[in-house]
Amino acid sequence: MKNIIIEQLIYEVDTWKRLIVFIKNENLMRINRLNDIIKSINDKNVLFKIENFQVQFMMLEEIYFILNNEVIEQQNRLMLIRQKEYDIDLIQIIKQQQDIRVNLEKLINKINKIKADFFQEFSEKLYESCKIHNL
């Protein structure tokens, strides 16, 4: 039974690693999009909003960097347990896994909020611009 639990925890960690790579790539795409917007807009209010989003995206990078390190540490612990080189109370390792899961869910919720704000802000600006220019 212990082996099945360890394998499930390892599977979850592998899933988290792929998710973090996806999050990093998506965040980079949003940063690049902001750079494209900066090149085409000179409105001070919009530039201020862009700067605000850039700060938020950079904060997200810091959060998932820390979370990625936690995931890697958890993976290393699990591999040692799997190889019988490290013995630990299974309840403790499950608790660590739950903590990481909660932190990852918080990160995803934060990302979704920022992403929704980002799309709403710049989609509305584009819509207004289209109306003004009768496009």
C-alpha positions in Angstrom: 0.0 0.0 0.0 2.8 2.4 0.8 4.3 1.9 -2.7 1.0 2.8 -4.3 0.7 6.0 -2.3 4.3 7.0 -3.1 3.7 6.4 -6.8 0.6 8.5 -6.7 2.5 11.3 -5.0 5.2 11.1 -7.6 2.6 11.2 -10.4 1.1 14.3 -8.8 4.6 16.0 -8.6 5.3 15.2 -12.2 1.9 16.8 -13.2 2.8 19.9 -11.1 6.2 20.2 -12.9 4.4 20.2 -16.3 1.9 22.7 -15.0 4.6 25.1 -13.8 6.3 25.0 -17.2 3.0 25.8 -18.8 2.4 28.7 -16.3 5.9 30.1 -17.0 5.4 30.0 -20.8 2.0 31.6 -20.5 3.3 34.4 -18.3 6.2 35.0 -20.8 3.6 35.3 -23.6 1.7 37.9 -21.6 4.8 39.8 -20.9 5.7 39.8 -24.6 2.1 40.9 -25.4 2.6 43.9 -23.0 5.8 44.8 -24.8 3.9 44.8 -28.1 1.2 47.0 -26.7 3.8 49.4 -25.3 5.2 49.8 -28.9 1.8 50.8 -30.3 0.3 53.0 -27.5 1.4 56.3 -26.2 -1.4 57.0 -23.8 0.0 57.6 -20.3 -2.9 56.0 -18.6 -2.5 52.8 -20.6 1.2 52.8 -20.0 0.6 53.1 -16.3 -1.7 50.1 -16.5 0.8 48.2 -18.5 3.5 48.9 -15.9 1.1 47.6 -13.2 0.5 44.3 -15.1 4.3 44.0 -15.7 4.8 44.2 -11.9 2.1 41.6 -11.3 3.6 39.2 -13.9 7.0 39.6 -12.3 5.6 38.8 -8.9 4.0 35.7 -10.4 7.4 34.7 -11.7 8.8 34.9 -8.2 6.0 32.9 -6.7 6.2 30.1 -9.2 10.0 30.0 -8.9 9.6 29.4 -5.2 6.8 26.9 -5.8 8.9 25.1 -8.4 11.7 24.7 -5.9 9.3 23.2 -3.4 8.0 20.7 -6.1 11.6 19.7 -6.9 12.4 19.2 -3.3 9.3 17.1 -2.9 10.2 15.1 -5.9 13.7 14.4 -4.5 12.2 13.3 -1.2 9.8 10.9 -2.9 12.5 9.5 -5.1 14.7 8.7 -2.1 11.7 7.1 -0.4 11.0 5.1 -3.5 14.6 3.9 -3.6 14.4 3.1 0.1 17.3 5.4 0.9 15.2 7.7 3.0 12.6 6.6 5.5 9.9 9.1 6.5 6.5 9.0 8.1 4.1 8.8 5.3 1.7 11.2 7.0 4.4 13.8 7.0 5.1 13.4 3.3 1.4 13.6 2.5 1.1 16.8 4.5 4.0 18.3 2.6 2.2 17.3 -0.6 -1.1 18.9 0.5 0.7 22.1 1.4 2.2 22.3 -2.1 -1.2 21.5 -3.6 -2.8 24.4 -1.7 0.0 26.8 -2.7 -0.3 25.8 -6.3 -4.1 26.3 -6.2 -3.6 29.8 -4.7 -1.1 30.6 -7.5 -3.5 29.4 -10.2 -6.4 31.5 -8.7 -4.1 34.5 -8.6 -3.0 34.0 -12.2 -6.6 33.6 -13.4 -7.6 36.8 -11.7 -4.7 38.8 -13.2 -5.2 37.2 -16.6 -8.9 38.1 -16.5 -8.1 41.7 -15.5 -5.5 41.8 -18.3 -7.9 40.6 -21.0 -10.7 42.8 -19.8 -8.5 45.9 -19.7 -6.9 45.6 -23.1 -9.9 44.0 -24.9 -12.1 46.9 -23.7 -9.5 49.4 -25.0 -9.4 47.7 -28.4 -13.2 47.7 -28.5 -13.4 51.4 -27.7 -10.7 52.2 -30.3 -12.7 50.3 -32.9 -15.8 52.2 -32.1 -14.0 55.6 -32.3 -12.4 54.7 -35.6 -15.6 53.0 -37.0 -13.8 49.7 -37.6 
